[in-house]
Amino acid sequence: MKIIQSLEEIEKPFNNAVVTIGNFDGVHIGHQALFHSTIEKAQDLGGTSVALTFEPHPLRVLKPNGHPPLITLYEQKCELIEHTGIDVLVCIPFTLDFAQISARNFVADLLIDKLGTKAIVVGKDYTFGKNREGNVDLLNRFATEMNFELVVLDWIQSLNGTTGRISSTRIRELVQQGRVGDARKLLGRWYQIRGTVAQGRKRGGKLLGFPTANINLYDELCPKMGVYAVTVEHGGNQYAGVANIGYSPTFDDHVFTVEVHIFDFSQEIYAQPIRVNFIERLRDEKKFDSVQHLARQIEKDATQARQLLQKLTDVIASSD
């Protein structure tokens, strides 16, 4: 996938471009349906599939003090869109000046003249242009006037029959509630955080018998405090583990941390990047009356996480 980060990089229109447009926060299965439809239409036309997005997220510019945490930061969003098979990702720098572009100019100047758009694929609630003046009805009129095809997808149902519309807002709520299994049904994958392993307090292994990786988060959206069964990606490999999110109340630290104990792992990974996939929330974080009681509970947590992750592995293997 080719990534274009400014309109100045586009020297000439794409061949028979089929374009889908959105913020795509989370790249959830609703977004994925748009990408797959865009790719299919581009194949029909012998053209180029294009995803058009914005950086930063428009709400960062329009409501700098009132925007929600992002589900996927730019790097991960690009990776996930690439995995769908889209040919080109155009990421337009979003500014207050750009926000003033009218709906007509957005379509005529940017989509038609600059990108060479022959078809546009959007959801039925799509809005665009200054003050969101444009919608699907207006886009339909432009399609006739400017000679492009408009494909409007209906909302799709999530995996495993979860009811309700798939949206970034809903996914964000589920993650913040610790319902990471339900979030997966809307994302089509496990919710993931990324970060760098930081210097910890060196008590996980010494005091508790469970060495942990303390993570400096890149991501803005963190699951609800508590203990989770997780998988960990590092160095091209994936490991099972258990994670704690919270303030370590047994030690009265009053410092928020994300710590991961990786099973059967002894590498030194300080200052290295790490990715953590949240599989299931096991329990709330709680204060224990002694370090020994905490260590026994962590052992129970680790056993439960191992069993859950092994069961998940078995289910995946049996479905192959």
Residue frames relative to the residue before (quaternion, step in Angstrom):
aa qw qx qy qz dx dy dz
M 1.0000 0.0000 0.0000 0.0000 0.00 0.00 0.00
K 0.3122 -0.7321 0.5776 0.1815 3.54 -0.96 0.91
I 0.1769 -0.7798 0.5941 0.0875 3.58 -0.90 0.95
I 0.0913 -0.7814 0.6172 0.0091 3.56 -0.77 1.13
Q 0.1655 -0.8445 0.5077 0.0404 3.56 -0.60 1.16
S 0.7652 0.1307 -0.1659 0.6082 3.58 1.24 0.33
L 0.5832 -0.6059 0.4136 0.3490 3.54 -1.12 0.66
E 0.5759 0.6038 -0.3734 0.4054 3.59 1.17 -0.52
E 0.6050 0.5693 -0.3558 0.4280 3.59 1.18 -0.43
I 0.6318 0.5272 -0.3359 0.4583 3.59 1.20 -0.41
E 0.2056 -0.8268 0.5163 0.0874 3.59 -0.24 1.28
K 0.7904 -0.0162 0.0153 0.6122 3.57 1.13 -0.60
P 0.6396 -0.5385 0.3647 0.4098 3.63 -1.13 0.48
F 0.5230 -0.6202 0.4824 0.3302 3.55 -1.18 0.57
N 0.5667 -0.5974 0.4492 0.3467 3.53 -1.23 0.47
N 0.8369 -0.1617 0.0821 0.5164 3.59 -0.65 1.18
A 0.0478 0.8523 -0.5184 0.0512 3.57 0.80 1.03
V 0.1177 -0.7253 0.6742 0.0744 3.51 -1.12 0.85
V 0.0953 -0.8552 0.5082 -0.0365 3.54 -0.41 1.30
T 0.0746 -0.7349 0.6702 0.0722 3.52 -1.12 0.80
I 0.1992 -0.8181 0.5387 0.0294 3.56 -0.94 0.95
G 0.3853 0.7221 -0.5265 0.2302 3.57 -0.98 0.79
N 0.5966 -0.5390 0.4434 0.3963 3.53 -1.34 0.02
F 0.1553 -0.8558 0.4787 0.1195 3.56 1.22 -0.65
D 0.2306 0.7779 -0.5534 0.1884 3.60 0.97 0.74
G 0.7773 0.2609 -0.2343 0.5224 3.55 -0.64 1.16
V 0.1252 -0.8047 0.5606 0.1501 3.59 1.15 -0.64
H 0.1486 0.8326 -0.5151 0.1393 3.57 0.88 1.02
I 0.7305 -0.4603 0.2570 0.4340 3.60 -1.22 0.14
G 0.5589 0.5635 -0.3987 0.4594 3.58 1.21 -0.28
H 0.6449 0.4951 -0.3027 0.4974 3.56 1.01 -0.84
Q 0.6450 0.5412 -0.3215 0.4333 3.56 0.94 -0.89
A 0.6103 0.5417 -0.3453 0.4636 3.58 1.10 -0.69
L 0.6278 0.5267 -0.3276 0.4704 3.60 1.04 -0.76
F 0.6649 0.5062 -0.3066 0.4558 3.58 0.91 -0.91
H 0.6759 0.4920 -0.3047 0.4563 3.59 0.87 -0.92
S 0.6413 0.5084 -0.3259 0.4734 3.60 1.02 -0.74
T 0.6255 0.5379 -0.3244 0.4628 3.57 1.07 -0.79
I 0.6585 0.5087 -0.3012 0.4656 3.57 0.94 -0.90
E 0.6606 0.5108 -0.3091 0.4551 3.60 0.92 -0.88
K 0.6654 0.4918 -0.3055 0.4711 3.57 0.94 -0.89
A 0.6354 0.5215 -0.3323 0.4625 3.61 0.99 -0.76
Q 0.6332 0.5165 -0.3317 0.4715 3.58 1.03 -0.72
D 0.6304 0.5376 -0.3293 0.4528 3.58 1.02 -0.80
L 0.7413 0.4053 -0.2072 0.4932 3.56 1.02 -0.86
G 0.3973 -0.7068 0.4827 0.3311 3.58 1.27 -0.21
G 0.5160 0.6796 -0.3673 0.3700 3.54 1.19 0.66
T 0.6315 -0.5288 0.4376 0.3606 3.53 -1.33 -0.51
S 0.2902 -0.7406 0.5789 0.1793 3.57 -0.86 0.96
V 0.0446 -0.8183 0.5709 -0.0502 3.56 -0.75 1.13
A 0.1424 -0.7384 0.6527 0.0919 3.56 -1.03 0.88
L 0.1442 -0.7912 0.5925 0.0455 3.55 -0.81 1.07
T 0.0863 0.7963 -0.5905 0.0989 3.58 -0.67 1.11
F 0.4057 -0.7200 0.5275 0.1971 3.55 -1.34 0.05
E 0.0182 -0.7799 0.6255 -0.0098 3.56 -1.15 0.71
P 0.4620 -0.2724 -0.8257 0.1746 1.55 -1.37 2.05
H 0.6994 -0.3958 0.3538 0.4785 3.55 -1.33 0.05
P 0.5820 -0.6323 0.3742 0.3486 3.63 -0.81 0.95
L 0.6327 0.5412 -0.3526 0.4272 3.61 0.99 -0.68
R 0.5604 0.5953 -0.3872 0.4262 3.60 1.19 -0.47
V 0.7099 0.4349 -0.2320 0.5031 3.53 1.13 -0.74
L 0.7358 0.4384 -0.2341 0.4600 3.56 0.88 -0.98
K 0.7871 0.1062 -0.0466 0.6058 3.59 1.13 -0.69
P 0.1005 -0.8654 0.4868 0.0635 3.61 0.56 1.13
N 0.7547 0.3506 -0.2165 0.5105 3.62 1.10 -0.48
G 0.7511 0.3977 -0.2085 0.4839 3.58 1.23 0.04
H 0.4527 0.6968 -0.4518 0.3247 3.58 1.16 0.46
P 0.4782 -0.6640 0.4856 0.3076 3.62 -1.08 0.62
P 0.6011 -0.5376 0.4191 0.4172 3.62 -1.20 0.26
L 0.4724 -0.6751 0.4901 0.2843 3.55 -1.04 0.76
I 0.4588 -0.6576 0.5244 0.2866 3.56 -1.14 0.68
T 0.7919 0.0691 -0.0121 0.6067 3.55 0.99 -0.88
L 0.3361 -0.7159 0.5753 0.2087 3.55 -0.85 0.96
Y 0.7696 -0.4332 0.2192 0.4147 3.54 -1.29 0.44
E 0.6606 0.5274 -0.3243 0.4247 3.61 0.80 -0.96
Q 0.7039 0.4494 -0.2738 0.4770 3.57 0.83 -0.96
K 0.6087 0.5519 -0.3583 0.4432 3.59 1.00 -0.75
C 0.6503 0.5096 -0.3164 0.4660 3.59 0.94 -0.84
E 0.6494 0.5216 -0.3190 0.4522 3.59 0.93 -0.88
L 0.6912 0.4870 -0.2851 0.4515 3.57 0.86 -0.97
I 0.6428 0.5011 -0.3288 0.4771 3.60 1.00 -0.74
E 0.6204 0.5437 -0.3428 0.4494 3.58 1.01 -0.75
H 0.6458 0.5455 -0.3186 0.4288 3.58 1.00 -0.82
T 0.6190 0.5562 -0.3540 0.4268 3.60 1.16 -0.43
G 0.5390 -0.6450 0.3927 0.3731 3.59 1.20 -0.39
I 0.3494 0.7370 -0.4980 0.2945 3.59 1.25 0.24
D 0.4824 -0.6928 0.4595 0.2760 3.59 -0.98 0.86
V 0.8227 0.0467 0.0483 0.5645 3.58 0.81 -1.06
L 0.1391 -0.7426 0.6486 0.0921 3.55 -1.08 0.84
V 0.1115 -0.7751 0.6208 0.0381 3.55 -0.71 1.15
C 0.0674 -0.8039 0.5909 -0.0048 3.56 -0.57 1.18
I 0.1796 -0.8145 0.5481 0.0629 3.55 -0.36 1.29
P 0.4288 -0.6699 0.5303 0.2937 3.62 -0.84 0.87
F 0.2395 -0.7983 0.5381 0.1257 3.58 -0.58 1.13
T 0.0248 0.7934 -0.6035 0.0756 3.54 -0.76 1.12
L 0.6643 -0.4754 0.3776 0.4360 3.57 -1.28 0.13
D 0.6206 0.5312 -0.3448 0.4623 3.58 1.07 -0.65
F 0.6536 0.5052 -0.3196 0.4643 3.57 0.93 -0.86
A 0.6275 0.5633 -0.3291 0.4250 3.58 1.06 -0.75
Q 0.6465 0.5366 -0.3162 0.4406 3.59 1.23 -0.37
I 0.4747 0.6809 -0.4455 0.3356 3.60 1.23 -0.10
S 0.4391 -0.7055 0.4906 0.2621 3.57 -0.84 0.96
A 0.6588 -0.5072 0.3790 0.4064 3.55 -1.26 0.41
R 0.6588 0.5127 -0.3139 0.4523 3.59 0.93 -0.88
N 0.6911 0.4712 -0.2902 0.4649 3.59 0.83 -0.91
F 0.5937 0.5636 -0.3672 0.4416 3.57 1.06 -0.67
V 0.7112 0.4378 -0.2585 0.4854 3.57 0.89 -0.92
A 0.7317 0.4570 -0.2574 0.4353 3.57 0.71 -1.08
D 0.7656 0.3925 -0.2098 0.4645 3.58 0.74 -1.06
L 0.7604 0.3822 -0.2112 0.4807 3.56 0.84 -0.97
L 0.7638 0.3945 -0.2333 0.4546 3.57 0.57 -1.12
I 0.7487 0.3989 -0.2326 0.4757 3.59 0.79 -0.98
D 0.7693 0.3862 -0.2199 0.4590 3.59 0.56 -1.14
K 0.7476 0.4201 -0.2355 0.4573 3.58 0.77 -1.01
L 0.7903 0.3291 -0.1704 0.4879 3.59 0.80 -0.98
G 0.3904 -0.7310 0.4828 0.2831 3.60 1.14 -0.41
T 0.1939 0.8417 -0.4844 0.1389 3.55 1.11 0.70
K 0.1417 -0.7751 0.6132 0.0556 3.53 -1.00 1.00
A 0.7861 0.0449 -0.0357 0.6154 3.58 1.24 -0.37
I 0.1755 -0.7671 0.6114 0.0839 3.56 -1.15 0.75
V 0.1397 -0.7839 0.6033 0.0454 3.56 -0.93 0.96
V 0.1385 0.7930 -0.5773 0.1365 3.59 -0.62 1.14
G 0.5274 -0.5770 0.5058 0.3648 3.53 -1.37 0.10
K 0.6460 -0.5825 0.3328 0.3642 3.55 -1.19 0.51
D 0.6840 0.4531 -0.2984 0.4876 3.61 1.22 -0.21
Y 0.3391 0.7826 -0.4719 0.2232 3.59 1.26 0.24
T 0.0140 -0.7685 0.6398 0.0004 3.57 -1.05 0.87
F 0.0051 -0.8083 0.5872 -0.0433 3.57 -1.14 0.59
G 0.7090 0.4588 -0.3406 0.4133 3.54 -1.35 0.25
K 0.7481 -0.3977 0.2944 0.4422 3.53 -1.36 0.18
N 0.8506 0.0061 -0.0609 0.5223 3.56 -0.88 1.08
R 0.5388 -0.6508 0.3823 0.3743 3.57 1.19 0.62
E 0.2006 0.8234 -0.5074 0.1559 3.55 1.04 0.79
G 0.6972 0.4569 -0.2719 0.4809 3.58 1.16 -0.51
N 0.0023 -0.7736 0.6337 -0.0013 3.56 -1.18 0.67
V 0.7582 -0.3809 0.2533 0.4646 3.57 -1.28 -0.10
D 0.6180 0.5460 -0.3523 0.4426 3.61 1.01 -0.71
L 0.6694 0.4775 -0.2976 0.4852 3.57 0.94 -0.88
L 0.6326 0.5350 -0.3273 0.4544 3.57 1.01 -0.80
N 0.6058 0.5504 -0.3411 0.4624 3.58 1.11 -0.67
R 0.6638 0.4910 -0.3047 0.4749 3.58 0.96 -0.85
F 0.6362 0.5175 -0.3209 0.4738 3.58 1.02 -0.79
A 0.6130 0.5730 -0.3524 0.4143 3.59 1.01 -0.80
T 0.6677 0.4783 -0.2893 0.4916 3.57 1.01 -0.84
E 0.6914 0.4978 -0.2726 0.4471 3.56 0.91 -0.96
M 0.8008 0.3128 -0.1323 0.4933 3.58 0.88 -0.97
N 0.4543 -0.7472 0.4053 0.2664 3.56 1.32 0.23
F 0.5128 0.5583 -0.5083 0.4086 3.56 0.56 1.19
E 0.4799 -0.6570 0.5016 0.2940 3.56 -1.27 0.40
L 0.1838 -0.7740 0.5970 0.1031 3.58 -1.02 0.80
V 0.0921 -0.7712 0.6295 0.0238 3.54 -0.87 1.05
V 0.0710 -0.8029 0.5919 -0.0027 3.59 -0.60 1.16
L 0.2044 -0.7959 0.5625 0.0915 3.56 -0.58 1.17
D 0.4207 -0.6684 0.5525 0.2665 3.53 -1.11 0.76
W 0.6103 -0.5183 0.4246 0.4225 3.58 -1.26 0.25
I 0.2613 -0.7702 0.5626 0.1486 3.55 -1.04 0.76
Q 0.5147 -0.6249 0.4861 0.3290 3.54 -1.24 0.47
S 0.5009 -0.6597 0.4742 0.2985 3.55 -1.11 0.70
L 0.6849 -0.4714 0.3647 0.4191 3.52 -1.34 0.17
N 0.8417 0.2067 -0.1583 0.4731 3.54 -1.25 0.58
G 0.6557 -0.6012 0.3065 0.3388 3.55 1.08 0.73
T 0.3339 0.7300 -0.5349 0.2635 3.62 1.11 0.36
T 0.3398 -0.7714 0.5051 0.1852 3.57 -0.75 1.02
G 0.6583 0.5101 -0.3830 0.3997 3.53 -1.29 0.34
R 0.6173 -0.5747 0.4060 0.3518 3.50 -1.24 0.52
I 0.4074 -0.6805 0.5519 0.2577 3.53 -1.07 0.79
S 0.1674 0.7836 -0.5818 0.1395 3.57 -0.74 1.01
S 0.6126 -0.5394 0.4293 0.3866 3.53 -1.26 0.43
T 0.6171 0.5551 -0.3436 0.4394 3.58 1.04 -0.75
R 0.6661 0.4981 -0.3004 0.4669 3.59 0.92 -0.89
I 0.6469 0.5115 -0.3206 0.4659 3.59 0.94 -0.84
R 0.6342 0.5376 -0.3235 0.4517 3.56 0.96 -0.87
E 0.6516 0.5149 -0.3076 0.4644 3.59 0.96 -0.87
L 0.6611 0.5165 -0.3095 0.4476 3.59 0.91 -0.89
V 0.6554 0.5013 -0.3150 0.4691 3.58 0.93 -0.87
Q 0.6833 0.4871 -0.2897 0.4604 3.58 0.90 -0.89
Q 0.6606 0.4704 -0.2984 0.5033 3.59 1.25 -0.39
G 0.5142 -0.6554 0.4054 0.3765 3.57 1.28 -0.11
R 0.5119 0.6492 -0.4098 0.3854 3.59 1.27 0.12
V 0.0080 0.8647 -0.5012 0.0319 3.53 0.72 1.14
G 0.5935 0.5600 -0.3674 0.4464 3.60 1.14 -0.51
D 0.6657 0.4784 -0.2929 0.4922 3.57 1.03 -0.80
A 0.6090 0.5439 -0.3510 0.4583 3.58 1.06 -0.69
R 0.6103 0.5660 -0.3486 0.4309 3.58 1.03 -0.74
K 0.6320 0.5532 -0.3375 0.4250 3.59 0.99 -0.77
L 0.7065 0.4278 -0.2538 0.5034 3.58 1.14 -0.60
L 0.6777 0.4847 -0.2842 0.4743 3.57 1.13 -0.65
G 0.3391 -0.7266 0.5182 0.2975 3.56 1.04 -0.80
R 0.7438 0.1900 -0.1494 0.6232 3.57 1.31 0.32
W 0.6129 -0.5273 0.4178 0.4144 3.58 -1.26 0.16
Y 0.4963 -0.6250 0.4971 0.3406 3.57 -1.10 0.63
Q 0.1280 -0.8229 0.5535 0.0047 3.55 -0.84 1.04
I 0.1245 -0.7362 0.6554 0.1140 3.51 -1.19 0.70
R 0.2111 -0.7670 0.5957 0.1110 3.52 -1.25 0.55
G 0.1684 0.7926 -0.5751 0.1124 3.55 -1.15 0.55
T 0.4710 -0.6264 0.5329 0.3191 3.49 -1.38 -0.23
V 0.4738 -0.6656 0.4930 0.2990 3.57 -0.96 0.83
A 0.1762 -0.8121 0.5544 0.0460 3.54 -0.68 1.18
Q 0.6248 -0.5048 0.4304 0.4118 3.54 -1.33 0.21
G 0.2214 -0.7976 0.5508 0.1071 3.57 -0.67 1.07
R 0.6690 -0.5064 0.3701 0.3987 3.54 -1.30 -0.36
K 0.4175 -0.7695 0.4116 0.2534 3.53 1.41 0.30
R 0.5393 0.6136 -0.4317 0.3824 3.58 0.92 0.78
G 0.4784 0.6924 -0.4374 0.3168 3.59 1.25 -0.29
G 0.7486 0.3730 -0.2156 0.5039 3.53 0.82 -0.99
K 0.6936 0.5019 -0.2856 0.4306 3.57 0.88 -0.92
L 0.7854 0.3411 -0.1744 0.4862 3.60 0.77 -1.03
L 0.8058 0.3239 -0.1309 0.4782 3.54 0.94 -0.94
G 0.4326 -0.7059 0.4639 0.3151 3.57 1.18 -0.38
F 0.6901 0.3999 -0.2671 0.5408 3.58 1.29 0.26
P 0.2113 -0.7975 0.5521 0.1208 3.62 -0.01 1.23
T 0.1211 -0.8131 0.5683 0.0341 3.56 -0.95 0.87
A 0.3586 -0.6685 0.6033 0.2462 3.50 -1.36 0.46
N 0.2415 -0.7602 0.5923 0.1136 3.53 -0.72 1.16
I 0.1892 -0.8423 0.5019 0.0537 3.58 -0.60 1.15
N 0.2580 -0.6970 0.6491 0.1625 3.51 -1.06 0.93
L 0.3208 -0.8063 0.4678 0.1676 3.56 -0.34 1.25
Y 0.3177 -0.6710 0.6305 0.2265 3.50 -1.27 0.63
D 0.6899 0.5364 -0.2728 0.4022 3.53 0.96 -0.97
E 0.4515 -0.6891 0.5093 0.2489 3.52 -1.27 0.54
L 0.7290 0.4044 -0.2159 0.5083 3.56 1.08 -0.76
C 0.0261 -0.8089 0.5861 -0.0377 3.56 -0.48 1.22
P 0.5168 -0.6466 0.4512 0.3335 3.62 -0.92 0.78
K 0.6907 -0.4720 0.3635 0.4098 3.54 -1.31 0.38
M 0.5956 -0.5809 0.4104 0.3734 3.58 -1.06 0.71
G 0.4567 0.6600 -0.5104 0.3087 3.53 -1.09 0.75
V 0.5584 -0.5830 0.4807 0.3423 3.52 -1.38 -0.25
Y 0.0882 -0.8215 0.5628 -0.0233 3.55 -0.87 1.03
A 0.3839 -0.6134 0.6234 0.2961 3.51 -1.32 0.44
V 0.0082 -0.8227 0.5652 -0.0610 3.57 -0.79 1.03
T 0.2232 -0.6747 0.6560 0.2542 3.47 -1.42 0.01
V 0.2446 -0.7808 0.5680 0.0891 3.54 -1.11 0.78
E 0.1730 -0.7742 0.6027 0.0861 3.55 -0.92 0.96
H 0.1912 0.7618 -0.5975 0.1616 3.53 -0.83 1.07
G 0.8630 0.0657 -0.0571 0.4977 3.54 -0.95 0.90
G 0.6952 -0.4782 0.2752 0.4608 3.57 1.07 0.67
N 0.6727 0.4492 -0.2966 0.5077 3.60 1.27 0.05
Q 0.2657 -0.7505 0.5816 0.1668 3.56 -1.26 0.42
Y 0.0993 -0.7977 0.5948 -0.0005 3.55 -0.96 0.98
A 0.4462 -0.6471 0.5413 0.2987 3.54 -1.29 0.39
G 0.1072 0.8120 -0.5689 0.0735 3.56 -1.16 0.50
V 0.3210 -0.6920 0.6000 0.2410 3.50 -1.39 -0.18
A 0.1587 -0.8122 0.5597 0.0446 3.59 -0.91 0.95
N 0.1661 -0.7490 0.6307 0.1168 3.53 -1.23 0.59
I 0.1006 -0.7699 0.6294 0.0315 3.53 -0.96 1.01
G 0.5593 0.6203 -0.4207 0.3541 3.58 -0.69 0.98
Y 0.6821 -0.5255 0.3848 0.3326 3.51 -1.31 -0.53
S 0.4086 -0.7364 0.4595 0.2822 3.61 1.25 0.31
P 0.0228 -0.8715 0.4891 0.0259 3.62 0.73 1.01
T 0.5638 0.6005 -0.3990 0.4028 3.61 1.11 -0.50
F 0.7403 0.3799 -0.2080 0.5141 3.58 1.12 -0.68
D 0.3594 -0.7631 0.4696 0.2608 3.61 1.30 -0.02
D 0.2129 0.8196 -0.5062 0.1634 3.57 1.01 0.83
H 0.1335 -0.8133 0.5429 0.1613 3.56 0.98 -0.92
V 0.5730 0.5325 -0.3913 0.4847 3.57 1.16 0.70
F 0.3928 -0.7339 0.5043 0.2300 3.58 -0.71 1.08
T 0.0571 0.8009 -0.5919 0.0698 3.56 -0.88 0.97
V 0.1918 -0.6968 0.6694 0.1720 3.49 -1.40 0.34
E 0.0220 0.8142 -0.5748 0.0786 3.56 -0.48 1.23
V 0.1209 -0.7999 0.5871 0.0300 3.55 -0.99 0.90
H 0.1758 -0.7298 0.6499 0.1186 3.53 -1.00 0.91
I 0.1950 -0.7918 0.5737 0.0767 3.56 -0.60 1.20
F 0.4257 -0.7310 0.4746 0.2430 3.56 -0.66 1.09
D 0.8686 0.0545 -0.0422 0.4906 3.55 -1.15 0.80
F 0.5255 0.6128 -0.3873 0.4453 3.54 1.01 0.92
S 0.0120 -0.8338 0.5508 -0.0358 3.58 -0.77 1.02
Q 0.4149 0.7240 -0.4690 0.2894 3.61 1.22 0.22
E 0.4185 -0.6516 0.5664 0.2820 3.55 -1.25 0.48
I 0.0257 0.8397 -0.5377 0.0716 3.59 -0.40 1.20
Y 0.2455 0.7882 -0.5254 0.2060 3.59 1.16 0.47
A 0.8425 0.1431 -0.1662 0.4920 3.57 -1.01 1.01
Q 0.5735 0.5805 -0.3871 0.4293 3.59 1.24 0.25
P 0.5529 -0.6190 0.4372 0.3465 3.61 -1.15 0.55
I 0.0400 -0.7876 0.6145 -0.0210 3.54 -1.15 0.73
R 0.1594 -0.7674 0.6145 0.0894 3.55 -1.18 0.63
V 0.1228 -0.8058 0.5789 0.0241 3.55 -0.90 0.96
N 0.1779 -0.7781 0.5984 0.0686 3.55 -0.77 1.12
F 0.2793 -0.7887 0.5300 0.1376 3.58 -0.71 1.08
I 0.2135 -0.8243 0.5198 0.0693 3.55 -0.50 1.29
E 0.7851 -0.1928 0.1529 0.5683 3.59 0.81 -0.95
R 0.4125 -0.6861 0.5434 0.2526 3.54 -1.08 0.78
L 0.2893 -0.7968 0.5144 0.1293 3.58 -0.75 1.10
R 0.7915 -0.1733 0.1626 0.5631 3.59 0.90 -0.86
D 0.5953 -0.5206 0.4616 0.4019 3.53 -1.39 0.08
E 0.4980 -0.5719 0.5378 0.3683 3.53 -1.29 0.28
K 0.0250 0.8097 -0.5851 0.0388 3.60 -0.94 0.81
K 0.4734 -0.6563 0.5105 0.2908 3.52 -1.28 0.40
F 0.2014 -0.7759 0.5900 0.0962 3.57 -0.88 1.01
D 0.5472 -0.6596 0.4142 0.3064 3.56 -1.12 0.63
S 0.7953 0.0800 -0.0854 0.5948 3.59 1.25 -0.05
V 0.6250 -0.5318 0.4148 0.3930 3.55 -1.27 0.39
Q 0.6192 0.5596 -0.3404 0.4332 3.58 1.08 -0.75
H 0.6566 0.4969 -0.3118 0.4741 3.59 0.96 -0.84
L 0.6268 0.5266 -0.3299 0.4701 3.57 1.06 -0.75
A 0.6493 0.5208 -0.3189 0.4532 3.59 0.93 -0.88
R 0.6492 0.5075 -0.3215 0.4664 3.61 0.98 -0.80
Q 0.6597 0.4976 -0.3183 0.4647 3.58 1.00 -0.77
I 0.6265 0.5247 -0.3439 0.4625 3.58 1.01 -0.73
E 0.6194 0.5353 -0.3409 0.4622 3.56 1.04 -0.72
K 0.6440 0.5023 -0.3132 0.4846 3.59 1.03 -0.78
D 0.6358 0.5321 -0.3235 0.4560 3.55 1.00 -0.86
A 0.6617 0.5137 -0.3025 0.4548 3.56 0.93 -0.93
T 0.6413 0.5188 -0.3190 0.4667 3.58 0.99 -0.84
Q 0.6623 0.5036 -0.3020 0.4654 3.57 0.93 -0.92
A 0.6604 0.5072 -0.3081 0.4602 3.57 0.96 -0.87
R 0.6281 0.5342 -0.3334 0.4571 3.59 0.98 -0.83
Q 0.6758 0.5004 -0.2936 0.4546 3.57 0.87 -0.98
L 0.6646 0.5060 -0.3044 0.4579 3.56 0.94 -0.90
L 0.6942 0.4742 -0.2794 0.4639 3.58 0.88 -0.93
Q 0.6237 0.5237 -0.3411 0.4695 3.58 1.08 -0.65
K 0.6314 0.5222 -0.3251 0.4723 3.56 1.02 -0.81
L 0.6423 0.5161 -0.3180 0.4690 3.56 0.99 -0.83
T 0.6376 0.5267 -0.3182 0.4635 3.59 0.99 -0.83
D 0.6550 0.5190 -0.3034 0.4578 3.56 0.97 -0.87
V 0.6472 0.5171 -0.3174 0.4615 3.57 1.00 -0.85
I 0.6546 0.5093 -0.3104 0.4644 3.59 0.95 -0.89
A 0.6585 0.5156 -0.3068 0.4543 3.58 0.96 -0.91
S 0.6866 0.4966 -0.2904 0.4445 3.60 0.94 -0.84
S 0.6772 0.4873 -0.2912 0.4681 3.58 1.23 -0.47
D 0.5342 0.6335 -0.4045 0.3869 3.61 1.26 -0.21
